[in-house]
Structure formats: C-alpha cells, structure tokens
Amino acid sequence: MKTKLTAIMIVCLFVFASSVQAQVASKTSVGITDNYFSGNSNVTTKGFGGLADITQKVAARQAFNLLQNATSAYTNSTGSTLYPSYKLVAMDETVDTFVETGTASVTKAAFDAWIAQINTAAGVLGESISEHNRYVGLPPIGNTSFGERASAYTVTAVTNAFYGAASSLVTASTANTDIIPVIRNNVKTLAVAANRLGKALGQTPALDVSAIGGYVNTYTGNTVGQLAYETLVLSGAATTGTVADPTYKAADLTAYAVILGKNLATITQYLDDILFYETSSIGALTDNSGGTGATTVPAFPDIDAYTTAGTDLTAFAEFNTSVGVVQTGISSLTLQINKYNFKNGKSKVLDETGKTPSTTIAVIDDSMTAVDGSANNALKYAEATIIKTAVEENLTSLVKQVNILGDVYGIARMTDNTGVSPSDTFTIDEVSAATTGGDGTLATGVSKTQADAWLDSCSDAIASINDHLDKITTASGYLNVPFNLTAKY
C-alpha cells in the first residue's frame, strides 16, 4: 500500500511541476539535490527534502518567475548608500531640540520638503511591495496615502543634509510628537513587509530590523496582520526657536536624515536582490587576468620609496589603469561570492568599488612603461602605498569570504599568508587613483620593477580566489530538471 501511495505522490508531483512549467515563460534549472528521490523515501518525509517541502518551493518558484517577468529592477536614487549585510541602523524616536541664537537651525520649508520626499520614496517602496504581494498571496500595505510614485521601482531622492537658518524655523515639539516617531515606525514597517515578501518567495536572507527601534504599523481594517504606512503630515506653524518653542539644529537633523536615507537605500537594495539575484544556476567566471592560481596566497611584494637612476620609474597613468582593472576583477569576484552568499542565507558583501562587475575578468597589465620622470609622469611613492594598502585589504577580504563559503561546501580553505587584515565590515572599498605624477627624485618615486611585481601578485591573488570559487561551483551539487526551484541550503 505504501509503495502504491508513494508512486501516486510522485506522479502527482510531476504533473504539478509540468503545470508550473507551462505557466513560466522559459525553462530554467532546479536547485534540488540528487538524493531527493532515492531509496530513503524522501517523498514521504514531512521536513526538508520531502514532498511538501518540494511542492512549496515549486509554488514559490512559479510566483518568483511570474513576478520577475512583471517587474523591473529597483533603482536607488535616494542619494544615500546602503548599510552592509542588510542590517538597518537604529533611529531615534525624537531629534534633540535647539534654541536658536544665530543661523544654525532648520527652516519649516526645508523640513516640509523633506517630509514630502520621504512620503514619495516610501510610496515607491510601499506600492511596489503591494504589487509584488499579489503574486504570493500576501495583502497589500494597507491604509496608505503615499506621495505620488513618479517612477515605478525608482526610489526617489531624500535629502540627507540640512543647512542653518535664523528664522521661519520648524517647530520641534510638533515634529517630535507627530512626525519623527512615525518615520521610524514606517521604515520598520516597510522593512518587515520586504522580509515577508522575501520569505514568501523562498529567499533566505532578510533585513535585520533588530536595532532600528519603534514598532510595526498594522492596519485596523479586516485583514489580520496587514501592515500599514502612516502618512507623514506637515510640521505646523513656524517658530523662531525660543526656549519655550524650540527648533532643530541643522547638524542634528542631518545626522538623523543620513541614517534614514541609508536605511531606505538598504531596503531598496534588498528588494532588488530578492527579485533579481538569480542563483539557481551560477556559471564560472572566465579568468583572463593572466595570474597563476594557487591554494595559498603569499605575502604581497613590497613597494619602496625610490630615487630614479634613469628611465626606471613607473608611469602613473598606466599604473592607475591597471589598478582599475584589478578593482573591476575584485568587483566581479564579489558579485560571484554574493550569489553564493544569497543562496546560502549569508551576509551580503557590500561592493563599493564603483566598478561594473563582469563574467569575464580582464587581462591585468603587469608590465608598466618605464619613464624617467622628467615630464612629472612618474607614480609617487606616497600615493602608491595608499593604493597598495587598499587593494590588498580588498583581496584578503575576498579570501576570507571564499573560505567561509568553502566551509559550506566542504572545500579545504585557502591559506592566507599575506599578513594583511581583511575588512570586518563585509565591505569591498573603492580605491582612489593616483592624482598627479612626479619626477621620482629624492626617494619620491616607485621603480617599474617593484610595481610590476606587485601587480603580478594581484593577478595571482585574483586567479587563486577565482579557482576556489570554481571548486564551489563544481561542488554545489545541483541537478538540472525541467522546472526551477531556488532552494537556499
């Protein structure tokens, strides 16, 4: 009897899967392990790997594909950068009040313009999440009256800097009661709504709202658990900032606005990630760096202060170009790591290189043109050391990240003998280019020989990291079957 029941359940599953596939525009790959239908009878298992688990993931995947086809990528136009690792930062319930004695306060007009911007940006997030919720059976964000959504999925600018004034000031007592606490609650509500959407789509990562404070707004209508956005109101009458009727200091409100902007940017990026980080099939990068991969990353060679003895200095413009290629390679590796991090529910590495990642790592020029510095075109030692330190920290941070990933898949760790400490903030930093050339006299230059050796070591490190990622790609153990599950293991 059990054998017959199991057979019937398998048939039902594949009938359901075929139906799902018919509704999805294109065939894609499925992320299920090859022992799901082994002799271990996983079909009758209630938990992970069982029929109910698989069916739920198929349904989530169907919604994901339909939603992705109906949605454009999110654009962060807030003017703020995001916090790494999807972690929102605490927002105070009030902003300190201030008695104006000069020209340091915030005008009512500037404050009200800011409130309108917040409503509009929140409108993009709230209305977009509500649209997405239709695909997964979640209710829209209720009881809303957002600002006008000018462009779907583009989260619009929100001021993060205020400038001092002496008159027609915002009344802090009204704002601290009716506006500032509501801003915090609304941000938390939007973040929780985004998390519910991510969970419904089968995505493991979630925004961390533990530090933000406040509470989640719920709708008072008939839908149980429906979230709500409370529209922000304008700030009332102006004040002169007296002791009895204080205002806000521009610097204090700026500090609050910076945190708000970054929290909104983080929610925006999270929504884009859960919809467009397609991780069911992760292809290997093409490595044209010219480096030699190894399981050990050795110490980077030194760059010393050098005095020219002829045509033996490093051309600074060419060095800048090579460092830019190195940073683009680092950005490409970061994106690949993030795809695996997202698949496994790990923290996102924040790419602040300013480069555009690619599936191909370009050739890194490690043979600089020798110059004599007479045209002030030689790389300066002072600038080279700053660049060297920043690039090396980025590379060792990636070694740390691929080792964490390798642990998930049972792959032996890379050995980091660089002696450089990786970033503790899950951030890959931008590296500023050398700004001006020098003449290489009086120990101010960098020899071509040392610059070449250092660039060669960077290409080797990139090749080594990519080799380790290739092992993860090989070891990830996914089969291709005619429908797509993105299971986050």
C-alpha positions in Angstrom: 0.0 0.0 0.0 2.8 2.4 0.9 4.6 1.7 -2.4 1.4 2.4 -4.4 0.8 5.6 -2.4 4.4 6.8 -3.0 4.1 6.1 -6.7 0.9 8.1 -6.8 2.5 11.0 -5.0 5.5 11.0 -7.4 3.1 11.1 -10.3 1.1 14.0 -8.8 4.3 15.9 -8.1 5.5 15.7 -11.7 2.0 16.6 -13.0 2.1 19.6 -10.8 5.6 20.5 -11.9 4.6 20.2 -15.6 1.7 22.5 -14.9 4.0 25.0 -13.3 6.5 24.8 -16.1 3.7 25.6 -18.6 2.9 28.8 -16.9 6.5 30.0 -16.8 7.9 31.8 -19.8 11.2 29.9 -20.0 12.8 26.7 -18.7 15.3 27.2 -16.1 17.3 24.9 -13.7 16.1 23.5 -10.4 18.1 23.6 -7.2 17.4 20.2 -5.7 19.9 17.6 -4.6 20.2 14.3 -6.3 19.0 12.2 -3.4 15.5 13.7 -3.2 14.0 10.6 -4.8 16.5 8.0 -3.6 15.7 4.8 -1.6 15.5 6.9 1.5 11.8 7.6 0.7 12.2 11.4 0.9 8.8 11.6 -0.9 7.1 10.8 2.3 9.3 13.0 4.5 7.5 15.9 6.1 10.6 18.1 6.5 13.4 19.3 4.3 13.6 17.3 1.1 10.1 15.8 1.4 7.2 16.2 -1.0 5.6 19.1 0.9 8.9 20.9 1.0 9.5 20.4 -2.7 5.9 21.4 -3.6 6.2 24.5 -1.6 9.4 25.5 -3.3 7.9 24.8 -6.8 5.0 27.1 -6.0 7.3 29.8 -4.6 9.4 29.5 -7.8 6.4 29.8 -10.0 5.5 33.1 -8.2 9.1 34.2 -8.4 9.3 33.7 -12.2 6.0 35.4 -12.9 6.9 38.3 -10.6 10.3 38.7 -12.0 8.9 38.9 -15.6 6.4 41.6 -14.5 8.9 43.7 -12.5 11.8 46.0 -13.4 15.0 46.3 -11.3 14.9 48.7 -8.4 16.9 51.9 -8.7 18.3 53.6 -5.6 18.0 57.3 -6.3 17.8 58.3 -2.7 21.2 59.9 -2.7 22.3 57.6 0.1 24.5 54.4 0.2 23.3 51.3 1.8 24.3 49.6 5.0 26.2 46.3 4.5 24.7 42.9 5.4 21.1 44.1 5.2 21.4 45.5 8.7 19.3 48.6 9.4 20.6 51.1 11.9 18.9 52.4 15.0 16.7 55.5 14.5 15.9 57.7 17.5 12.3 58.4 18.5 13.0 62.1 18.6 15.7 64.6 17.5 17.3 66.9 20.0 15.6 70.3 20.2 17.6 73.5 19.8 17.3 77.1 20.9 18.3 79.4 18.0 20.8 82.2 18.8 22.3 82.6 15.3 21.8 80.9 12.0 22.1 77.1 12.8 18.5 75.9 12.6 16.3 74.1 10.1 13.5 76.1 8.3 10.0 74.9 8.2 10.1 75.0 4.4 13.2 72.7 4.3 11.6 70.3 6.8 8.3 70.1 5.0 10.1 69.5 1.7 11.9 66.6 3.3 8.7 65.1 4.6 7.2 65.2 1.1 10.3 63.5 -0.2 10.0 60.7 2.4 6.4 60.2 1.5 7.3 59.9 -2.2 10.2 57.5 -1.7 8.1 55.4 0.7 5.4 55.4 -1.9 7.6 53.7 -4.3 8.6 51.1 -1.8 5.1 50.6 -0.3 3.2 50.5 -3.6 5.8 48.3 -5.2 5.8 45.8 -2.4 2.0 45.8 -2.5 2.1 45.0 -6.2 4.6 42.1 -5.6 2.4 40.7 -2.8 -0.4 39.9 -5.2 1.8 37.2 -6.7 2.4 35.4 -3.5 -0.9 35.8 -1.8 0.1 38.5 0.7 -2.1 41.5 1.4 -1.1 45.0 0.2 0.3 47.5 2.6 -3.0 48.9 3.9 -4.5 52.3 4.9 -1.9 54.1 2.8 -1.8 57.6 1.3 1.7 57.7 -0.2 3.2 60.6 -2.1 2.9 60.4 -5.9 5.0 57.5 -7.3 6.8 59.2 -10.1 8.6 56.2 -11.4 7.9 52.6 -10.5 10.8 50.9 -8.7 12.9 54.0 -8.7 13.2 55.1 -5.0 13.5 58.9 -5.3 15.8 61.4 -3.7 15.5 62.1 0.0 17.5 65.0 1.5 20.3 63.9 3.8 21.8 67.4 4.6 20.2 70.5 6.1 21.7 74.0 6.3 21.4 76.6 9.0 18.9 79.5 9.1 17.8 82.1 11.6 14.0 82.5 11.0 10.8 80.7 9.9 12.0 77.6 11.6 10.4 74.2 12.1 8.7 73.6 15.4 10.4 70.7 17.1 7.8 70.0 19.7 5.2 69.2 17.0 7.7 67.3 14.8 8.9 65.2 17.7 5.4 64.2 18.6 3.7 63.7 15.2 6.5 63.1 12.7 9.9 61.8 13.8 8.5 58.7 15.7 6.2 57.9 12.7 9.2 58.0 10.3 10.9 55.3 12.3 7.8 53.1 12.5 7.2 53.5 8.8 10.7 52.4 7.9 10.5 49.4 10.2 7.1 48.5 8.7 8.4 48.7 5.1 11.4 46.5 6.1 9.2 43.9 7.7 6.9 44.0 4.6 10.0 43.4 2.4 11.1 40.5 4.6 7.6 38.9 4.3 7.8 39.1 0.6 11.3 37.6 0.6 10.2 34.7 2.7 7.2 34.1 0.5 9.5 33.9 -2.5 11.7 31.3 -0.8 14.6 33.7 -0.1 16.6 33.1 3.0 18.3 36.4 3.6 16.3 39.0 5.5 16.7 42.6 6.6 17.9 42.9 10.2 15.5 45.2 11.9 16.5 44.3 15.5 18.3 47.6 16.1 16.0 50.1 14.5 13.6 50.5 17.4 9.9 51.6 17.2 7.1 49.2 16.2 5.4 47.9 13.1 2.2 49.6 11.9 -0.7 47.3 11.4 -3.9 48.1 9.5 -7.1 48.5 11.5 -9.3 47.0 8.8 -10.4 43.4 8.3 -7.2 41.8 7.1 -5.4 40.2 10.0 -1.7 41.1 10.2 -1.9 43.5 7.3 0.8 46.2 7.5 0.2 49.9 7.2 2.1 53.0 6.3 1.1 56.1 8.2 1.3 59.2 6.0 3.6 61.9 7.4 1.9 65.3 7.9 3.4 68.7 7.6 5.0 70.4 10.6 2.5 73.1 11.6 3.3 76.7 12.3 6.9 78.1 12.1 8.8 79.2 15.1 11.7 81.5 16.0 13.4 78.8 18.0 12.9 80.2 21.5 13.4 78.4 24.8 9.6 77.9 25.0 9.2 76.9 21.4 12.5 75.3 20.3 13.5 74.1 16.8 16.0 71.6 15.3 19.7 72.3 14.8 20.6 71.6 11.1 23.5 69.4 12.1 21.3 67.2 14.4 18.6 66.7 11.8 21.3 66.0 9.1 22.6 63.2 11.3 19.1 61.7 11.5 18.5 62.2 7.8 21.7 60.3 6.9 20.6 57.2 8.9 17.1 57.4 7.4 18.5 57.7 3.8 20.8 54.7 4.3 18.0 52.6 5.8 15.8 53.4 2.8 18.6 52.6 0.4 19.2 49.3 2.2 15.6 48.3 1.9 15.7 49.2 -1.8 18.7 47.0 -2.4 17.2 44.1 -0.5 14.1 44.2 -2.7 16.2 44.3 -5.8 18.3 41.4 -4.6 15.4 39.1 -3.7 13.9 39.6 -7.1 16.9 39.7 -9.3 19.7 37.7 -7.6 19.1 34.7 -9.8 21.1 32.0 -8.2 19.6 28.7 -9.4 22.5 28.4 -12.0 25.8 30.1 -11.2 28.3 29.9 -14.0 32.0 30.0 -13.6 33.8 33.3 -14.4 36.2 33.5 -17.3 39.6 34.4 -15.9 41.8 36.3 -18.3 43.7 38.0 -15.6 47.0 36.3 -16.5 47.6 35.3 -12.9 48.5 31.9 -11.6 46.1 30.4 -9.1 47.2 28.5 -6.0 45.7 27.4 -2.7 48.0 29.7 -0.8 48.0 33.5 -1.3 51.6 34.6 -0.4 52.7 37.9 1.0 52.4 40.8 -1.4 55.8 42.2 -2.5 57.0 45.5 -1.1 56.9 48.8 -2.9 59.6 51.1 -1.6 60.4 54.7 -1.9 62.7 55.0 -4.9 65.0 57.6 -6.5 65.3 57.4 -10.2 68.6 56.3 -11.8 67.4 56.9 -15.3 64.4 55.5 -17.2 63.3 53.2 -14.5 60.2 54.7 -12.9 56.5 53.6 -13.1 54.2 55.6 -15.3 51.5 56.8 -13.0 48.6 56.9 -15.6 49.3 53.4 -16.7 49.5 52.2 -13.1 46.1 53.8 -12.5 44.7 51.8 -15.4 46.0 48.5 -14.2 44.7 49.1 -10.7 41.3 49.9 -12.2 41.3 46.5 -13.9 42.3 44.8 -10.7 39.4 46.5 -8.9 37.0 45.5 -11.6 38.2 41.9 -11.2 37.6 42.3 -7.5 34.1 43.6 -8.1 33.3 40.6 -10.4 34.5 38.2 -7.8 32.4 40.0 -5.1 29.3 39.6 -7.2 30.0 35.8 -7.7 30.6 35.5 -3.9 27.3 37.3 -3.2 25.4 35.0 -5.4 26.5 32.1 -3.2 26.0 34.1 -0.1 22.5 34.8 -1.1 21.8 31.2 -1.9 23.1 30.1 1.5 21.5 32.9 3.5 24.8 34.6 4.4 25.5 38.3 4.7 26.0 40.2 1.5 29.4 41.7 0.8 29.0 45.4 0.0 30.7 46.3 -3.2 31.8 49.9 -3.0 34.5 49.7 -5.7 32.5 51.8 -8.1 33.3 49.3 -10.8 30.9 47.3 -13.1 31.3 43.6 -12.5 31.5 41.2 -15.4 31.5 37.4 -16.1 35.0 37.8 -17.5 38.0 39.0 -15.6 40.1 41.1 -17.9 43.8 40.9 -18.5 45.8 42.8 -15.9 48.8 44.6 -17.3 51.7 43.9 -15.0 54.4 45.3 -17.2 54.5 49.1 -16.8 56.1 51.5 -19.2 59.4 52.8 -17.7 59.7 56.6 -17.5 62.4 58.9 -16.2 60.0 61.4 -14.5 61.2 64.4 -16.4 57.7 65.1 -17.5 56.3 64.7 -14.0 54.6 61.5 -15.2 56.0 59.1 -12.6 54.0 57.3 -9.9 54.5 58.9 -6.5 55.5 56.6 -3.7 53.2 58.3 -1.2 50.1 57.7 -3.4 51.3 54.1 -4.4 51.4 53.0 -0.8 47.8 54.2 -0.2 46.6 52.3 -3.3 48.6 49.2 -2.4 47.1 49.0 1.1 43.5 49.4 -0.1 43.8 46.8 -2.9 45.5 44.3 -0.6 42.8 44.6 2.0 40.1 44.1 -0.7 41.8 40.9 -1.9 42.4 39.4 1.6 38.7 40.2 2.4 37.7 38.1 -0.6 39.9 35.3 0.5 38.1 35.4 3.9 34.8 35.3 2.1 35.5 32.4 -0.2 36.9 30.4 2.8 33.6 31.0 4.6 31.7 29.8 1.5 34.1 26.8 1.1 33.2 25.6 4.6 29.6 25.3 3.5 30.5 23.0 0.6 33.2 21.1 2.4 36.1 22.6 0.5 39.5 22.9 2.1 40.3 26.5 2.9 42.8 28.8 1.1 45.8 29.8 3.1 46.2 33.5 3.5 49.9 34.3 4.1 49.6 37.9 3.1 49.8 39.3 6.6 47.1 41.8 5.6 44.0 42.1 7.8 40.7 41.6 5.9 37.8 44.0 6.4 35.5 43.3 9.3 32.6 45.2 7.8 31.7 43.0 4.8 32.7 45.9 2.5 35.0 46.0 -0.5 36.2 49.5 -0.8 36.8 52.0 -3.6 40.4 52.7 -4.3 41.3 56.2 -5.3 43.6 56.6 -8.3 46.9 58.4 -8.2 46.1 62.0 -8.8 49.3 63.6 -10.2 52.7 62.4 -11.4 56.1 63.3 -10.0 59.7 63.3 -11.1 60.9 60.4 -9.0 63.7 62.3 -7.3 64.6 62.3 -3.6 63.0 58.9 -2.9 59.6 60.1 -4.1 59.1 57.5 -6.9 58.3 53.8 -7.5 60.5 51.6 -9.6 59.0 49.9 -12.5 60.4 46.6 -11.3 58.6 46.7 -8.0 55.3 48.0 -9.5 55.3 45.1 -12.0 55.9 42.5 -9.3 53.1 43.9 -7.1 50.6 44.0 -10.0 51.6 40.4 -10.9 50.9 39.3 -7.3 47.4 41.0 -7.5 46.6 39.0 -10.7 47.8 35.8 -8.9 45.6 36.5 -5.9 42.6 37.1 -8.2 43.3 33.9 -10.1 43.5 32.0 -6.8 40.3 33.3 -5.5 38.5 32.5 -8.8 39.9 29.0 -8.7 38.4 28.5 -5.3 35.1 29.8 -6.5 35.3 27.3 -9.4 35.6 24.5 -6.8 32.5 25.7 -5.1 30.7 25.8 -8.4 31.7 22.2 -9.0 30.8 21.1 -5.5 27.4 22.8 -5.2 25.7 19.6 -6.3 22.7 20.8 -8.3 20.9 18.9 -11.0 19.1 20.3 -14.0 15.4 19.2 -14.2 12.6 20.8 -16.2 11.4 23.3 -13.6 13.2 25.7 -11.3 13.5 25.7 -7.6 15.8 28.1 -5.9 16.3 26.2 -2.7 18.5 28.0 -0.2 20.6 25.3 1.5 
